[in-house]
Amino acid sequence: DKRFVLALINAGLAAVQQVNFIHYHESEVTQEFQLNGDYGPVNFTSGIFFLHENFSSNRNGFTFPSAANPPQDQVGDTKTNSEAVYTQGTYKFDDQLSGTLGLRYTHEQRDFTYAQFDDTLAGVPLQLSSGAPAPAPLGASPAGPFAASSSASWDSLTPKYAVQYQWTPDLLQYASISRGFKAGGFDNRANVLANAEIPYAPEKVTTYETGVKSEWFDRRLKANAALFYNDYTNLQQTAFDPAVPGRSRRLNAGSAHTDGIELETTAVPTAGLQWNASAAYTFATYDRFANPFGLGTSADGNRLPFAPRWTANTSLTYVVPLEIPGSVRLGADAQYQTKSFDDVANSWQIEVPSQKELGSFLSYATEDGHWSATLSVRNLLDQQENQAGSYSKSALGTIWTYLENPPRTVFLKLKYDL
């Protein structure tokens, strides 16, 4: 049994403790100007967009016992400047058929400075005075202290094509093809000089989607369904192999894809009662991912992290018909997902098991809408499962760790709207 084996692993490493102190600071400035128009059969949206972002982090990691792993600092700063211009227009050929064309041009630049250095057990930094690698002190990280400074920029032109057909006033069918772009960057957790200096490439995706949007029974029931296929190139991923000590990196998969189906419904069966439900099936896999864990390795055919095959959500909300000022609402919700994996290697030790979660709430709002109070409970069944895992090397072997979801939690919220 996998859980029993994992329990034995954890029990054998009970004396190992890993502590990370991480300080993040982020600031950004954005500005956007739009020009919109509606001229008979044509309507359009266009604009220009600017972003300046500064993201810095300071991570200090410490493993106890620490004879072979003294404290290690990783300090990075990423400055991003992004500019984009875009336009999208829809033309109505008649009362039923319309087509949409869109285009976006993006230019993005990132400047990156980074340093890794070890501390002595007394907390004295063993830092570099130059950007060249230095010999590792006794017991330090395999890479030793280093510093890096680099920059890179990328350009992208991403189109969108769509067509819509209104079969009836309550039934719309659509199909679209669109291109997406995610700029490249630098590894803010690099543990060798090359990974800090060399950027990973931009991620690109082409999305194909078709579906229907419908309303039934005098709009008491809304039902939407969609089929989709996402074709990725240079998918950005973090890969780490437990067989290679102290090496994780941000890199690009050659190609990957996801496809699936989604269904969403909203029903109002009677006054004051609303039922929402959705379900989705997603197949997400790497098509080509060479050398993610070192030369000669492959993740071809592995599932993408955090991509359960099945997910389902449902919720009920009821407005209690009480003859009092204001309104009282009761609600309950449930979520379910099948198992998924935490990492590129699909390691069973830290897989995310299938799980469900229930919640409920009771709320009151005053008649004028200014005051409201809500009492809610999350994880009603008090079930705790792995949500995200990782592993690292120590003198005692591979340490497998994972984070669990919070236990049953009760919230009381008091709100006032001006």
C-alpha positions as CSV (number, residue, x, y, z in Angstrom):
1,D,0.0,0.0,0.0
2,K,1.5,3.4,-1.1
3,R,0.2,5.2,2.0
4,F,1.8,2.6,4.3
5,V,5.2,2.9,2.5
6,L,5.0,6.7,2.6
7,A,4.2,6.5,6.4
8,L,7.3,4.4,6.9
9,I,9.4,6.9,4.9
10,N,8.2,9.8,7.0
11,A,8.7,7.8,10.2
12,G,12.3,7.1,9.3
13,L,13.0,10.8,8.7
14,A,11.1,12.0,11.8
15,A,14.3,13.8,13.1
16,V,14.7,15.8,9.9
17,Q,13.3,19.3,9.9
18,Q,13.4,21.7,7.0
19,V,12.6,25.4,7.6
20,N,12.3,28.1,4.9
21,F,12.0,31.8,5.6
22,I,10.9,33.6,2.5
23,H,10.3,37.4,2.1
24,Y,8.6,38.5,-1.1
25,H,8.1,42.1,-2.2
26,E,6.1,43.1,-5.3
27,S,5.2,46.4,-6.8
28,E,3.6,47.2,-10.1
29,V,2.2,50.0,-12.2
30,T,-0.2,49.5,-15.1
31,Q,-1.9,51.8,-17.5
32,E,-4.4,51.0,-20.2
33,F,-6.2,53.2,-22.8
34,Q,-9.2,51.9,-24.8
35,L,-11.1,52.9,-27.8
36,N,-14.5,51.2,-28.3
37,G,-17.1,51.6,-31.0
38,D,-20.5,50.2,-32.1
39,Y,-21.5,51.1,-35.7
40,G,-24.5,49.1,-36.9
41,P,-23.3,45.6,-37.8
42,V,-19.7,46.3,-36.5
43,N,-18.5,46.7,-32.9
44,F,-14.9,46.7,-31.8
45,T,-12.6,47.1,-28.8
46,S,-9.0,48.3,-29.2
47,G,-6.3,49.6,-26.9
48,I,-2.8,49.9,-25.6
49,F,-1.5,48.4,-22.4
50,F,1.6,49.1,-20.2
51,L,3.0,47.2,-17.2
52,H,6.0,47.8,-15.0
53,E,6.6,45.2,-12.3
54,N,9.4,44.7,-9.7
55,F,9.4,41.4,-7.9
56,S,12.1,40.5,-5.3
57,S,12.5,37.5,-3.0
58,N,14.9,36.5,-0.3
59,R,14.8,32.8,0.7
60,N,16.8,31.3,3.5
61,G,16.6,27.5,3.8
62,F,17.8,25.4,6.6
63,T,17.7,21.6,7.2
64,F,18.3,20.1,10.6
65,P,20.4,18.1,11.2
66,S,22.6,20.3,9.1
67,A,26.1,18.8,9.1
68,A,26.0,18.5,5.3
69,N,23.4,21.3,4.6
70,P,24.3,24.6,6.2
71,P,21.8,27.5,5.8
72,Q,21.5,28.8,2.2
73,D,20.3,32.1,0.9
74,Q,18.8,32.8,-2.5
75,V,18.2,36.5,-3.3
76,G,16.6,37.5,-6.6
77,D,15.1,40.6,-8.2
78,T,13.1,40.6,-11.5
79,K,12.1,43.8,-13.3
80,T,9.5,43.4,-16.0
81,N,8.4,45.9,-18.6
82,S,5.5,44.9,-20.9
83,E,3.8,46.9,-23.7
84,A,0.9,45.7,-25.9
85,V,-1.4,46.9,-28.5
86,Y,-4.6,45.1,-29.4
87,T,-7.9,45.2,-31.3
88,Q,-10.9,42.9,-31.7
89,G,-14.0,43.4,-33.8
90,T,-17.2,41.5,-34.4
91,Y,-19.3,41.8,-37.6
92,K,-22.9,40.7,-37.7
93,F,-23.7,39.2,-41.2
94,D,-27.4,38.9,-40.2
95,D,-29.5,38.4,-37.1
96,Q,-28.1,35.0,-36.5
97,L,-24.5,34.8,-37.9
98,S,-21.6,36.9,-36.7
99,G,-17.8,36.6,-36.9
100,T,-15.0,37.9,-34.7
101,L,-11.3,38.8,-35.5
102,G,-8.7,39.9,-33.0
103,L,-5.0,40.6,-32.9
104,R,-2.6,41.5,-30.1
105,Y,1.1,42.4,-30.3
106,T,3.2,42.2,-27.1
107,H,6.7,43.1,-26.3
108,E,8.1,42.1,-22.9
109,Q,11.5,42.6,-21.3
110,R,12.9,41.1,-18.1
111,D,16.0,42.2,-16.2
112,F,17.2,39.7,-13.6
113,T,19.8,39.8,-10.8
114,Y,20.4,36.9,-8.5
115,A,22.8,35.5,-5.9
116,Q,23.1,32.3,-4.0
117,F,25.4,31.9,-1.0
118,D,25.8,29.8,2.0
119,D,25.9,30.8,5.6
120,T,28.1,29.3,8.3
121,L,26.3,27.5,11.2
122,A,26.8,30.8,13.1
123,G,24.8,32.7,10.4
124,V,27.8,34.5,8.8
125,P,27.2,34.8,5.0
126,L,29.7,33.2,2.6
127,Q,28.9,35.6,-0.2
128,L,30.8,36.5,-3.4
129,S,32.3,39.8,-4.3
130,S,32.1,39.0,-8.0
131,G,29.9,37.1,-10.4
132,A,32.2,34.2,-10.9
133,P,31.5,30.8,-9.3
134,A,33.5,30.1,-6.2
135,P,34.6,26.8,-4.7
136,A,32.0,25.4,-2.3
137,P,33.0,25.5,1.4
138,L,32.9,22.2,3.3
139,G,29.4,21.0,3.6
140,A,27.9,23.7,1.4
141,S,25.6,23.3,-1.5
142,P,27.1,21.4,-4.5
143,A,27.0,24.6,-6.6
144,G,28.7,26.8,-4.1
145,P,28.1,30.6,-3.9
146,F,27.5,32.5,-7.2
147,A,25.9,35.7,-8.5
148,A,24.3,36.4,-11.9
149,S,22.9,39.3,-13.9
150,S,21.0,38.9,-17.1
151,S,18.2,40.3,-19.3
152,A,16.1,39.1,-22.2
153,S,13.1,40.3,-24.3
154,W,10.4,38.6,-26.4
155,D,7.8,39.6,-29.0
156,S,4.6,37.9,-29.8
157,L,1.7,38.4,-32.3
158,T,-1.4,36.5,-31.1
159,P,-4.6,36.3,-33.2
160,K,-8.1,35.1,-32.5
161,Y,-10.8,33.9,-34.9
162,A,-14.4,33.1,-33.9
163,V,-17.8,32.5,-35.4
164,Q,-21.2,32.5,-33.6
165,Y,-24.6,31.4,-34.8
166,Q,-27.8,32.2,-32.9
167,W,-30.0,29.2,-33.8
168,T,-32.9,30.5,-31.7
169,P,-33.3,33.3,-29.1
170,D,-32.3,30.7,-26.5
171,L,-29.6,28.7,-28.2
172,L,-26.2,30.0,-29.3
173,Q,-23.4,27.9,-30.9
174,Y,-19.8,29.2,-31.2
175,A,-16.4,28.0,-32.4
176,S,-13.0,29.8,-31.9
177,I,-9.3,29.4,-32.6
178,S,-7.0,31.6,-30.5
179,R,-3.3,31.9,-29.8
180,G,-1.8,32.6,-26.4
181,F,1.6,33.8,-25.2
182,K,3.4,33.7,-21.8
183,A,6.7,35.5,-21.8
184,G,9.9,33.7,-20.8
185,G,11.9,34.5,-17.7
186,F,14.6,33.5,-15.3
187,D,14.6,30.9,-12.5
188,N,14.1,32.6,-9.2
189,R,15.1,29.4,-7.4
190,A,18.2,28.6,-9.5
191,N,20.9,26.6,-7.7
192,V,23.6,26.6,-10.4
193,L,25.0,29.7,-12.2
194,A,23.8,28.5,-15.7
195,N,20.2,28.2,-14.7
196,A,20.3,31.8,-13.3
197,E,21.9,33.3,-16.4
198,I,20.1,31.5,-19.2
199,P,16.3,32.3,-19.5
200,Y,13.7,29.8,-20.2
201,A,11.7,30.3,-23.4
202,P,8.2,31.8,-23.9
203,E,5.3,29.5,-23.6
204,K,2.8,29.4,-26.5
205,V,-0.6,27.8,-26.8
206,T,-3.1,27.4,-29.6
207,T,-6.7,26.8,-28.3
208,Y,-9.5,25.3,-30.3
209,E,-13.0,25.5,-28.7
210,T,-16.5,24.9,-29.7
211,G,-19.7,24.9,-27.6
212,V,-23.2,25.9,-27.0
213,K,-25.0,28.3,-24.6
214,S,-28.6,27.7,-24.0
215,E,-31.6,28.7,-21.8
216,W,-34.7,26.6,-21.2
217,F,-38.1,26.6,-19.4
218,D,-38.6,30.4,-19.5
219,R,-34.9,31.0,-18.5
220,R,-35.3,28.9,-15.3
221,L,-32.5,26.6,-16.6
222,K,-29.2,27.7,-18.2
223,A,-26.9,25.0,-19.7
224,N,-23.6,25.6,-21.4
225,A,-21.3,23.0,-22.8
226,A,-17.8,23.2,-24.4
227,L,-15.3,21.0,-26.1
228,F,-11.7,22.2,-26.1
229,Y,-8.2,21.3,-27.2
230,N,-5.0,23.2,-26.1
231,D,-1.8,22.6,-28.0
232,Y,1.3,23.8,-26.0
233,T,4.8,24.5,-27.2
234,N,7.6,25.3,-24.7
235,L,5.3,24.7,-21.8
236,Q,7.0,26.3,-18.7
237,Q,7.6,23.7,-16.0
238,T,9.7,23.1,-12.9
239,A,11.4,19.7,-12.9
240,F,13.4,18.0,-10.2
241,D,14.7,14.5,-10.1
242,P,15.2,12.8,-6.7
243,A,18.0,10.8,-8.3
244,V,20.0,14.0,-8.9
245,P,20.9,15.7,-5.6
246,G,20.1,19.4,-5.2
247,R,19.0,20.1,-8.8
248,S,15.7,21.7,-9.7
249,R,15.1,24.1,-12.5
250,R,12.6,26.0,-14.5
251,L,12.6,24.9,-18.1
252,N,10.5,24.2,-21.1
253,A,8.7,21.1,-22.2
254,G,8.9,20.5,-25.9
255,S,5.1,20.0,-26.4
256,A,2.0,19.1,-24.5
257,H,-1.7,19.2,-24.9
258,T,-4.9,19.2,-22.9
259,D,-8.4,18.3,-24.2
260,G,-11.7,17.8,-22.6
261,I,-15.3,18.7,-22.1
262,E,-17.0,21.1,-19.7
263,L,-20.7,21.3,-18.7
264,E,-22.2,24.1,-16.6
265,T,-25.8,24.5,-15.4
266,T,-27.8,27.0,-13.4
267,A,-31.4,26.1,-12.3
268,V,-34.0,28.1,-10.5
269,P,-36.7,25.4,-9.8
270,T,-38.7,27.6,-7.5
271,A,-38.7,31.1,-6.1
272,G,-35.7,31.7,-3.9
273,L,-33.9,28.5,-4.7
274,Q,-30.9,28.3,-7.0
275,W,-28.9,25.3,-8.0
276,N,-25.5,25.5,-9.7
277,A,-23.6,22.5,-11.0
278,S,-20.6,21.9,-13.2
279,A,-18.5,19.0,-14.3
280,A,-15.4,18.6,-16.5
281,Y,-13.2,15.9,-17.9
282,T,-9.6,16.9,-18.8
283,F,-6.9,14.8,-20.4
284,A,-3.5,16.6,-19.9
285,T,-0.2,15.1,-21.0
286,Y,3.3,15.8,-22.2
287,D,3.7,14.8,-25.8
288,R,7.5,15.5,-25.9
289,F,9.6,16.4,-22.9
290,A,13.2,15.4,-23.3
291,N,15.8,15.5,-20.5
292,P,13.7,17.1,-17.8
293,F,15.8,15.3,-15.1
294,G,19.1,15.1,-16.9
295,L,20.5,13.8,-20.1
296,G,18.8,10.6,-21.3
297,T,15.6,11.1,-19.3
298,S,12.1,11.7,-20.6
299,A,8.7,12.7,-19.4
300,D,6.9,11.8,-22.6
301,G,3.4,10.6,-21.8
302,N,3.4,11.8,-18.2
303,R,0.4,13.7,-16.9
304,L,0.7,17.5,-16.3
305,P,0.9,18.4,-12.6
306,F,-2.3,19.4,-10.8
307,A,-4.6,18.2,-13.6
308,P,-7.2,15.8,-12.3
309,R,-9.1,13.9,-15.0
310,W,-12.6,14.6,-13.4
311,T,-13.8,17.6,-11.5
312,A,-17.3,18.4,-10.3
313,N,-18.9,21.2,-8.3
314,T,-22.4,21.8,-7.1
315,S,-24.0,24.4,-4.8
316,L,-27.5,25.2,-3.5
317,T,-28.6,28.6,-2.3
318,Y,-32.0,29.3,-0.7
319,V,-33.6,32.6,0.4
320,V,-35.6,31.8,3.5
321,P,-39.1,33.3,3.2
322,L,-39.2,35.0,6.6
323,E,-41.4,38.0,7.4
324,I,-38.6,40.1,8.8
325,P,-36.7,43.2,7.5
326,G,-33.8,42.1,5.3
327,S,-33.1,38.7,3.9
328,V,-31.8,35.3,5.2
329,R,-29.9,32.9,2.9
330,L,-28.8,29.3,3.4
331,G,-26.3,27.6,1.3
332,A,-24.3,24.4,0.8
333,D,-21.6,23.4,-1.7
334,A,-19.6,20.4,-2.6
335,Q,-16.5,19.8,-4.8
336,Y,-14.9,16.6,-6.0
337,Q,-11.8,15.7,-8.0
338,T,-10.0,12.6,-9.0
339,K,-6.3,12.1,-8.3
340,S,-3.6,14.1,-9.9
341,F,0.2,14.5,-9.5
342,D,2.3,17.2,-7.9
343,D,5.4,17.0,-10.2
344,V,6.6,16.3,-13.7
345,A,7.9,12.9,-12.7
346,N,4.4,11.8,-11.5
347,S,5.9,10.6,-8.2
348,W,3.5,8.4,-6.3
349,Q,4.9,9.5,-2.9
350,I,3.4,13.0,-3.3
351,E,0.5,12.4,-5.6
352,V,-2.7,14.3,-4.8
353,P,-5.4,11.7,-4.0
354,S,-9.0,11.9,-5.1
355,Q,-10.9,14.1,-2.7
356,K,-14.1,15.8,-1.9
357,E,-15.0,18.9,0.2
358,L,-18.3,20.1,1.7
359,G,-19.2,23.5,2.9
360,S,-22.2,25.5,4.1
361,F,-23.2,29.0,5.1
362,L,-25.9,31.1,6.7
363,S,-26.1,34.9,6.0
364,Y,-28.3,37.8,6.8
365,A,-28.4,41.2,4.9
366,T,-30.3,44.3,6.1
367,E,-33.1,45.7,4.0
368,D,-31.0,48.7,2.8
369,G,-28.2,46.4,1.7
370,H,-25.5,48.1,3.8
371,W,-24.9,45.6,6.5
372,S,-24.5,41.8,6.2
373,A,-23.2,39.0,8.4
374,T,-22.2,35.5,7.2
375,L,-21.4,32.4,9.2
376,S,-19.7,29.7,7.0
377,V,-18.0,26.4,7.4
378,R,-15.4,25.0,5.0
379,N,-14.2,21.4,4.9
380,L,-17.3,20.3,6.9
381,L,-16.1,16.7,7.0
382,D,-12.7,17.7,8.4
383,Q,-10.8,15.7,5.7
384,Q,-7.2,16.5,5.1
385,E,-5.3,15.4,2.0
386,N,-2.1,16.2,0.1
387,Q,-2.5,19.4,-1.9
388,A,1.1,20.1,-3.0
389,G,4.3,18.1,-2.5
390,S,8.0,18.3,-3.0
391,Y,11.2,16.5,-2.2
392,S,14.8,17.3,-1.4
393,K,18.1,15.6,-0.7
394,S,19.7,15.4,2.7
395,A,22.4,13.4,4.5
396,L,19.6,11.0,5.5
397,G,18.3,10.5,1.9
398,T,15.4,11.8,0.0
399,I,12.9,13.9,2.1
400,W,9.4,13.8,0.7
401,T,7.1,16.5,2.1
402,Y,3.6,17.7,1.2
403,L,1.1,20.3,2.3
404,E,-2.4,19.4,3.5
405,N,-5.5,21.5,3.1
406,P,-6.8,23.3,6.2
407,P,-8.9,21.4,8.6
408,R,-12.6,22.2,9.3
409,T,-12.7,26.0,9.6
410,V,-15.5,28.3,10.8
411,F,-15.7,31.9,9.5
412,L,-17.7,34.8,10.8
413,K,-17.8,37.8,8.5
414,L,-19.4,41.2,9.2
415,K,-19.6,43.6,6.3
416,Y,-20.7,47.1,5.7
417,D,-21.1,48.6,2.2
418,L,-21.1,52.3,1.8
